[in-house]
């Protein structure tokens, strides 16, 4: 391997390491109890990191404390497939908690997230 190739490989490793430290934009939650809508069964949810617009009308502390009412408003805005507030209201409590933990972790600073992982 030439010096140039070694430098490129080392640069790629550093970029990968830096990307791992950045805040993730998405999290996948596998549901213990699937959500059934007609012929469709939802077994996993992809949650995206909320931005200020998706948090409108919500109290940040309520979201951080995994408040059920806050999650009922927020999850439909950030989930794929998109949930309804009624879907969230009918979720198994363990699944709601899993989603809430992921949402709360999105809101941690990089420093706090490093200590959390």
C-alpha positions, 0 to 999 in steps of 0.5 A: 500500500502506498503512502497516499493510499494509507493517508486516504484510508486513515482519513476515511477511518477518521471521518467514520469515527467523527460521524459516529459521534454526531447526533443520529438523525434516525432511530429504528424501534422494533415494536413488541406489539405490532400496530394493525391498521386494516390489512397493514401490520406495522412491526417497526417504526423509524423515528427522525430527530425532531426539529423545532417545527415538529416540536411546535406547541409542545413543552420541551420538558414534557418531551424529555420526561416522556410525557404520554400526551407530548408523545401522542402529538410528536410521534405522528410528526416524526414517524415512518410509517406515519402514526396517528394520535389514535395509533399512539394512544393504542400502543403497548406501553413498552413500545411507547416507552421505547419510542419515548427513550429514542425521542429523548435521546435525540434531544441530548447534547453531543457531550451528554449523549457520549456519556449516555452511550 
